[in-house]
Amino acid sequence: MSLVNHADLQAQLETPICLDESALSLAHVQAAIRLKSCQVVNIKMARVGGLTASRAIQALCAQHDIPCWVGGMLETAVGGAICAELATLPNFTYAGDIFPSSYFYDDDLGKPELAVAGGAIATSRVPGIAQAPDPDLLEQWTVERASFRA
């Protein structure tokens, strides 16, 4: 569905439309806001281009009083922890779609696994995240190596 169609539908509804798969980048969200295509945005860090792009979308939505929520895309513990930290920012008002990586992977490359307790994920109490890649598992699952020089 195009952003124009979303805008037409949103104009007819009191129910807020949330952009999910249509929130592909900062440019897409900027266009959606201009067109009044949504009232909520799901930010999937892996889809929009990483943490910097996610923060830019969050800031834009905050400027326009559009609430957000974090969607997961099968992240490892490292990616899930970053998503959980992202969800602590202002304007993330809906529950996130973040799960422990054991839902998806037998051997997560990141340790420790995210823990869910009482429907919540504990975030870091210090700068950064507690999760880190497990060097032994990285070695085990490495298929090919390449080096690049600038």
C-alpha positions in Angstrom: 0.0 0.0 0.0 1.4 3.4 -0.9 1.9 6.3 1.5 -0.8 8.1 -0.5 -3.3 5.2 0.1 -2.3 5.2 3.8 -3.0 8.9 4.0 -6.4 8.5 2.3 -7.3 5.7 4.7 -6.0 7.6 7.8 -8.2 10.6 6.9 -11.3 8.3 7.1 -10.4 6.6 10.4 -10.2 7.5 14.0 -8.0 4.4 14.6 -4.3 5.4 14.3 -2.5 3.7 11.4 1.0 2.5 12.2 3.6 2.4 9.5 5.5 -0.8 9.8 6.8 -2.3 6.5 6.3 1.1 4.9 8.8 2.7 7.3 11.8 1.8 5.2 14.0 4.8 5.8 14.1 8.4 7.1 13.0 9.6 3.7 9.9 7.3 3.7 8.9 8.5 7.2 9.4 12.1 6.2 7.1 11.6 3.3 4.6 9.8 5.4 4.5 12.7 7.9 4.1 15.2 5.1 1.2 13.2 3.6 -0.3 12.5 7.1 -0.1 8.8 6.3 0.2 7.5 9.9 -0.1 8.4 13.5 2.4 5.7 14.8 5.7 4.4 13.4 7.3 1.1 14.0 11.1 1.5 13.8 13.0 -1.7 12.8 16.6 -0.8 13.2 17.8 -3.6 10.8 15.5 -2.4 8.1 16.0 1.3 8.3 19.8 1.2 8.2 21.0 0.9 11.8 21.1 2.8 15.0 21.9 6.3 13.5 19.0 6.1 11.1 16.7 4.8 13.8 17.6 7.7 16.1 16.9 10.2 13.2 13.5 8.7 12.6 12.7 8.7 16.3 13.7 12.4 16.6 11.6 13.3 13.5 8.6 11.5 14.9 9.1 13.2 18.3 9.1 16.6 16.6 5.7 15.8 15.1 4.3 14.1 18.2 4.1 10.7 16.5 4.7 7.8 18.9 7.0 5.0 18.0 7.7 1.4 18.9 10.6 -0.9 18.2 10.1 -3.9 16.0 12.6 -6.8 16.0 13.9 -8.6 12.9 15.3 -11.8 14.4 18.3 -10.1 16.0 21.0 -11.9 18.0 21.5 -10.9 21.7 23.7 -8.0 20.6 21.2 -6.6 18.1 18.3 -7.2 20.5 20.1 -5.4 23.3 20.6 -2.4 21.0 16.9 -2.5 20.1 16.0 -2.6 23.8 18.1 0.5 24.5 16.6 2.3 21.5 13.1 1.6 23.0 14.1 3.5 26.1 14.2 6.8 24.2 11.4 9.4 24.5 8.5 8.9 22.2 8.7 5.1 22.2 5.3 4.7 23.9 4.2 1.3 22.6 5.5 -2.1 23.7 8.4 -3.3 21.6 8.6 -6.4 19.5 11.9 -7.7 21.0 12.4 -11.3 22.0 15.3 -13.3 23.5 17.3 -14.7 20.6 16.8 -18.3 21.8 13.3 -18.0 20.2 15.2 -17.9 16.8 18.7 -19.4 17.3 20.1 -22.5 19.0 23.5 -20.9 19.4 23.4 -17.1 19.6 26.6 -15.4 18.6 26.0 -12.8 21.4 26.2 -13.5 25.1 24.6 -13.1 27.5 21.1 -13.7 26.1 18.5 -11.1 26.6 16.3 -12.0 29.6 12.6 -11.3 29.7 11.1 -11.1 33.2 7.5 -10.1 33.7 7.1 -9.0 30.1 10.1 -6.6 30.3 13.7 -6.7 29.2 16.3 -5.2 31.5 18.4 -2.6 29.8 22.0 -1.6 30.6 22.6 0.6 33.6 26.0 1.8 32.2 26.9 3.3 28.8 26.8 0.6 26.1 25.3 -2.9 26.3 26.2 -5.9 28.3 26.0 -8.3 25.3 29.1 -9.0 23.2 29.9 -11.4 20.4 31.2 -14.8 21.6 34.6 -15.2 19.9 34.5 -19.0 20.0 31.1 -19.2 18.3 32.2 -16.6 15.8 35.1 -18.8 14.9 33.0 -21.9 14.7 30.5 -20.3 12.4 32.9 -18.3 10.2 32.6 -19.5 6.6 35.0 -17.1 4.9 37.3 -14.3 5.8 38.3 -11.2 3.8 40.5 -8.2 4.5 40.1 -4.8 2.9 42.5 -1.9 2.9 41.6 1.7 2.3 
